[in-house]
Amino acid sequence: MTLRVEQLPCVFERNVVVPLFLEEPDHAWLQRLIERAQSSEGLRAADVDEHLLAPLPLPAPPSKQRLAASLLERQLTTRIDARFVPREARELVFTAASTSPPAVALTAVASALSVSTDELRAGLFADLPGERVVSALVHPPSPGQLAAKANLWLAQAFLSRATKVKLDVKGSSRLLVLNAKSKGLLCTITGSADGSAAVLELSGPLSLFKRTRLYGRALASLLPALPFCDRFIVDADVVVAGRPATFRIGTGAPIASSDPPKRFDSKAEERFAKDFDKKRDRRWRLVREPRPIVVGDRVTIYLPMVPEAAVAM
């Protein structure tokens, strides 16, 4: 199932695109959609779209249903429903049909494969993507989990259409900065006016001339880390269906998060923390995520140990 940007659940308020997130009132119909996905077992892969997008017993906004159905479809797996290897069977049939009538060729190959002619016909193309059979949904999500993943995907879809992105984050900013740098994102880092937050200004994928899809994915991959920040604001200039707009989300946005950050980045850091704790020197304390320190046009994001008197609270 392919989603076009104009099919995403959103509304425009002047020049601001507002995502229509899936929230608590949507959970009832999401549960019905999950149950429908579970009942997809045995269907042809080509029929799953129609099955998931059919009207539900409970009213569901079409754009939200399409978004949730798209994510559920990605969780479905398929199998080849045949007692023989379809590719090899096709080769045998085509070879036999070059010297015999089609019906005779099918009968001969079916006999050689120890299957009936009907089974051979049914499974001859069973390995093609649309002809594969859907397997049971092994780990069906809860409505809340599905909503959070759909909301994250929705926010990432808009961010991948950005020309410029600004992230204003407080707390756990170090991990976000390291991720941005490790992914090769074009990023300028400054501090907020009061020095309590880090401000990341990033070039969006639509500002580039090539490899925009890869860059867009790398940029969107920063979003799951935001819920671990004490506060965050995402402000992006985007292009939606050829229309320039502003996209904004902030603290409390109901998007799925990544795995919680590790307490320590390395064994050496963990050993240092244990040794430091044993010293119990009251003049010093270990700070995991101190405030960014602005020095001229530079920002220090990580400072492992500072005097108690110098820690800005």
C-alpha positions as semicolon CSV with decimal commas, in nm:
position;residue;x (nm);y (nm);z (nm)
1;M;0,000;0,000;0,000
2;T;0,154;0,327;-0,111
3;L;0,067;0,654;0,061
4;R;0,098;0,979;-0,131
5;V;0,165;1,296;0,064
6;E;-0,175;1,440;-0,031
7;Q;-0,340;1,136;0,132
8;L;-0,188;1,201;0,474
9;P;-0,426;1,304;0,755
10;C;-0,368;1,675;0,797
11;V;-0,533;2,014;0,761
12;F;-0,395;2,352;0,658
13;E;-0,443;2,649;0,886
14;R;-0,325;2,937;0,671
15;N;0,034;2,840;0,592
16;V;0,070;2,584;0,873
17;V;0,015;2,213;0,809
18;V;-0,140;2,051;1,115
19;P;-0,107;1,670;1,138
20;L;-0,422;1,489;1,246
21;F;-0,270;1,249;1,495
22;L;-0,444;0,927;1,599
23;E;-0,552;0,970;1,959
24;E;-0,765;0,806;2,228
25;P;-1,101;0,852;2,045
26;D;-0,955;0,656;1,751
27;H;-0,867;0,349;1,957
28;A;-1,207;0,180;1,918
29;W;-1,195;0,163;1,538
30;L;-0,821;0,091;1,546
31;Q;-0,901;-0,225;1,747
32;R;-1,145;-0,332;1,475
33;L;-0,882;-0,265;1,210
34;I;-0,627;-0,475;1,400
35;E;-0,880;-0,759;1,419
36;R;-0,935;-0,727;1,045
37;A;-0,561;-0,749;0,984
38;Q;-0,555;-1,067;1,194
39;S;-0,832;-1,209;0,974
40;S;-0,618;-1,150;0,662
41;E;-0,457;-1,492;0,702
42;G;-0,503;-1,693;0,384
43;L;-0,575;-1,397;0,158
44;R;-0,372;-1,323;-0,153
45;A;-0,129;-1,039;-0,090
46;A;-0,288;-0,849;-0,379
47;D;-0,623;-0,848;-0,195
48;V;-0,500;-0,715;0,140
49;D;-0,533;-0,346;0,050
50;E;-0,900;-0,378;-0,035
51;H;-0,960;-0,590;0,276
52;L;-0,803;-0,339;0,516
53;L;-0,953;-0,030;0,352
54;A;-1,311;-0,159;0,343
55;P;-1,552;0,035;0,569
56;L;-1,529;-0,061;0,936
57;P;-1,826;-0,124;1,172
58;L;-1,724;0,195;1,354
59;P;-1,675;0,529;1,177
60;A;-1,312;0,596;1,091
61;P;-1,166;0,896;0,906
62;P;-1,055;0,756;0,567
63;S;-0,712;0,922;0,573
64;K;-0,640;0,792;0,924
65;Q;-0,762;0,443;0,834
66;R;-0,537;0,438;0,528
67;L;-0,236;0,541;0,739
68;A;-0,301;0,278;1,007
69;A;-0,378;0,010;0,746
70;S;-0,051;0,086;0,569
71;L;0,147;0,022;0,888
72;L;-0,046;-0,298;0,964
73;E;0,015;-0,426;0,614
74;R;0,389;-0,386;0,666
75;Q;0,368;-0,619;0,967
76;L;0,201;-0,894;0,765
77;T;0,421;-1,167;0,624
78;T;0,350;-1,386;0,324
79;R;0,433;-1,739;0,216
80;I;0,434;-1,937;-0,107
81;D;0,134;-2,171;-0,101
82;A;0,252;-2,455;-0,325
83;R;0,390;-2,807;-0,283
84;F;0,651;-2,741;-0,549
85;V;0,887;-2,465;-0,652
86;P;0,679;-2,242;-0,885
87;R;0,977;-2,110;-1,082
88;E;1,099;-2,461;-1,159
89;A;0,745;-2,577;-1,243
90;R;0,700;-2,290;-1,490
91;E;1,023;-2,382;-1,661
92;L;0,904;-2,744;-1,696
93;V;0,564;-2,637;-1,829
94;F;0,706;-2,392;-2,083
95;T;0,958;-2,653;-2,200
96;A;0,687;-2,921;-2,234
97;A;0,449;-2,679;-2,407
98;S;0,709;-2,615;-2,677
99;T;0,650;-2,968;-2,812
100;S;0,301;-3,056;-2,681
101;P;-0,041;-2,888;-2,651
102;P;-0,077;-2,683;-2,327
103;A;-0,324;-2,925;-2,167
104;V;-0,098;-3,220;-2,236
105;A;0,206;-3,029;-2,105
106;L;0,028;-2,940;-1,779
107;T;-0,082;-3,300;-1,725
108;A;0,269;-3,433;-1,786
109;V;0,435;-3,182;-1,551
110;A;0,169;-3,235;-1,281
111;S;0,234;-3,607;-1,293
112;A;0,609;-3,554;-1,271
113;L;0,563;-3,331;-0,965
114;S;0,310;-3,570;-0,802
115;V;0,036;-3,306;-0,786
116;S;-0,298;-3,268;-0,956
117;T;-0,340;-3,051;-1,263
118;D;-0,557;-2,811;-1,061
119;E;-0,286;-2,779;-0,794
120;L;-0,030;-2,710;-1,064
121;R;-0,247;-2,439;-1,219
122;A;-0,315;-2,280;-0,881
123;G;0,048;-2,273;-0,773
124;L;0,223;-2,203;-1,100
125;F;0,268;-1,832;-1,014
126;A;0,238;-1,861;-0,634
127;D;0,582;-1,705;-0,583
128;L;0,489;-1,370;-0,739
129;P;0,445;-1,091;-0,480
130;G;0,074;-1,042;-0,536
131;E;0,001;-1,415;-0,541
132;R;0,170;-1,501;-0,214
133;V;-0,059;-1,598;0,074
134;V;-0,079;-1,384;0,387
135;S;0,028;-1,549;0,714
136;A;-0,117;-1,480;1,057
137;L;-0,020;-1,156;1,233
138;V;0,225;-1,291;1,492
139;H;0,246;-0,992;1,726
140;P;-0,062;-0,773;1,679
141;P;-0,013;-0,426;1,830
142;S;-0,250;-0,266;2,075
143;P;-0,452;0,033;1,950
144;G;-0,225;0,264;2,148
145;Q;0,091;0,114;2,002
146;L;-0,048;0,132;1,648
147;A;-0,155;0,494;1,699
148;A;0,189;0,597;1,830
149;K;0,368;0,430;1,538
150;A;0,128;0,585;1,288
151;N;0,180;0,929;1,442
152;L;0,557;0,890;1,426
153;W;0,537;0,784;1,062
154;L;0,311;1,083;0,989
155;A;0,552;1,331;1,149
156;Q;0,847;1,169;0,971
157;A;0,666;1,192;0,637
158;F;0,632;1,568;0,674
159;L;0,989;1,609;0,795
160;S;1,115;1,421;0,489
161;R;0,953;1,698;0,279
162;A;1,145;1,976;0,455
163;T;1,373;2,241;0,320
164;K;1,482;2,357;0,666
165;V;1,434;2,213;1,016
166;K;1,488;2,367;1,358
167;L;1,497;2,152;1,674
168;D;1,484;2,331;2,009
169;V;1,551;2,069;2,277
170;K;1,614;2,070;2,650
171;G;1,748;1,763;2,827
172;S;1,905;1,461;2,652
173;S;2,022;1,692;2,374
174;R;2,365;1,529;2,363
175;L;2,228;1,205;2,219
176;L;2,032;1,396;1,957
177;V;2,340;1,592;1,851
178;L;2,551;1,277;1,826
179;N;2,283;1,110;1,614
180;A;2,264;1,408;1,381
181;K;2,640;1,411;1,337
182;S;2,672;1,034;1,293
183;K;2,411;1,036;1,017
184;G;2,594;1,308;0,826
185;L;2,317;1,566;0,857
186;L;2,398;1,925;0,768
187;C;2,360;2,074;1,113
188;T;2,441;2,399;1,296
189;I;2,422;2,386;1,676
190;T;2,370;2,687;1,899
191;G;2,233;2,746;2,247
192;S;1,904;2,904;2,346
193;A;1,904;3,259;2,476
194;D;1,902;3,148;2,841
195;G;2,154;2,868;2,783
196;S;1,911;2,598;2,900
197;A;1,859;2,427;2,565
198;A;2,034;2,330;2,244
199;V;1,906;2,455;1,911
200;L;1,982;2,244;1,604
201;E;1,926;2,399;1,262
202;L;1,932;2,137;0,987
203;S;1,907;2,152;0,611
204;G;1,610;1,954;0,484
205;P;1,627;1,695;0,204
206;L;1,445;1,920;-0,043
207;S;1,728;2,172;-0,015
208;L;1,967;1,920;-0,170
209;F;2,025;1,831;-0,533
210;K;2,065;1,454;-0,495
211;R;2,019;1,161;-0,256
212;T;1,724;1,345;-0,104
213;R;1,543;1,024;-0,007
214;L;1,836;0,888;0,195
215;Y;1,891;1,224;0,362
216;G;1,519;1,257;0,437
217;R;1,518;0,919;0,611
218;A;1,823;1,013;0,816
219;L;1,661;1,339;0,922
220;A;1,330;1,170;1,009
221;S;1,515;0,912;1,220
222;L;1,588;1,182;1,479
223;L;1,222;1,207;1,581
224;P;1,196;0,890;1,796
225;A;1,460;1,031;2,033
226;L;1,263;1,350;2,102
227;P;1,018;1,206;2,361
228;F;1,315;1,147;2,593
229;C;1,393;1,519;2,601
230;D;1,248;1,728;2,883
231;R;1,111;1,965;2,623
232;F;1,126;1,985;2,245
233;I;0,994;2,195;1,960
234;V;1,020;2,094;1,594
235;D;0,976;2,378;1,348
236;A;1,019;2,294;0,978
237;D;0,964;2,457;0,640
238;V;0,804;2,187;0,426
239;V;0,650;2,139;0,084
240;V;0,324;1,941;0,085
241;A;0,165;1,860;-0,251
242;G;0,362;2,145;-0,407
243;R;0,248;2,389;-0,141
244;P;0,502;2,553;0,095
245;A;0,398;2,541;0,459
246;T;0,525;2,528;0,815
247;F;0,518;2,208;1,016
248;R;0,535;2,223;1,395
249;I;0,513;1,970;1,678
250;G;0,624;1,996;2,038
251;T;0,647;1,829;2,376
252;G;0,361;1,587;2,428
253;A;0,315;1,500;2,061
254;P;0,182;1,139;2,066
255;I;0,463;0,985;1,861
256;A;0,633;0,651;1,927
257;S;0,974;0,672;2,090
258;S;1,289;0,474;2,029
259;D;1,448;0,250;2,290
260;P;1,543;0,443;2,606
261;P;1,893;0,591;2,598
262;K;2,162;0,382;2,760
263;R;2,272;0,498;3,102
264;F;2,635;0,476;2,993
265;D;2,790;0,502;2,647
266;S;3,083;0,273;2,725
267;K;3,231;0,040;2,985
268;A;3,495;0,302;3,061
269;E;3,227;0,558;3,140
270;E;3,044;0,309;3,364
271;R;3,363;0,227;3,556
272;F;3,439;0,597;3,599
273;A;3,090;0,657;3,741
274;K;3,131;0,373;3,992
275;D;3,474;0,490;4,099
276;F;3,350;0,847;4,131
277;D;3,059;0,735;4,347
278;K;3,298;0,555;4,584
279;K;3,496;0,875;4,645
280;R;3,188;1,058;4,777
281;D;3,357;1,397;4,745
282;R;3,076;1,644;4,823
283;R;3,253;1,923;4,634
284;W;3,187;1,745;4,303
285;R;2,906;1,555;4,141
286;L;2,865;1,369;3,816
287;V;2,617;1,518;3,569
288;R;2,489;1,304;3,283
289;E;2,305;1,567;3,079
290;P;2,415;1,918;3,183
291;R;2,293;2,229;3,008
292;P;2,463;2,324;2,682
293;I;2,734;2,580;2,748
294;V;2,752;2,862;2,494
295;V;3,099;3,009;2,437
296;G;3,095;3,263;2,155
297;D;2,962;3,085;1,849
298;R;3,033;2,739;1,991
299;V;2,828;2,509;2,212
300;T;2,959;2,249;2,456
301;I;2,700;1,974;2,481
302;Y;2,869;1,723;2,711
303;L;3,070;1,790;3,024
304;P;3,128;1,477;3,234
305;M;3,227;1,637;3,567
306;V;3,182;1,993;3,696
307;P;3,226;2,161;4,037
308;E;2,904;2,180;4,238
309;A;2,918;2,558;4,244
310;A;2,941;2,578;3,866
311;V;2,633;2,367;3,790
312;A;2,348;2,584;3,667
313;M;2,023;2,448;3,810
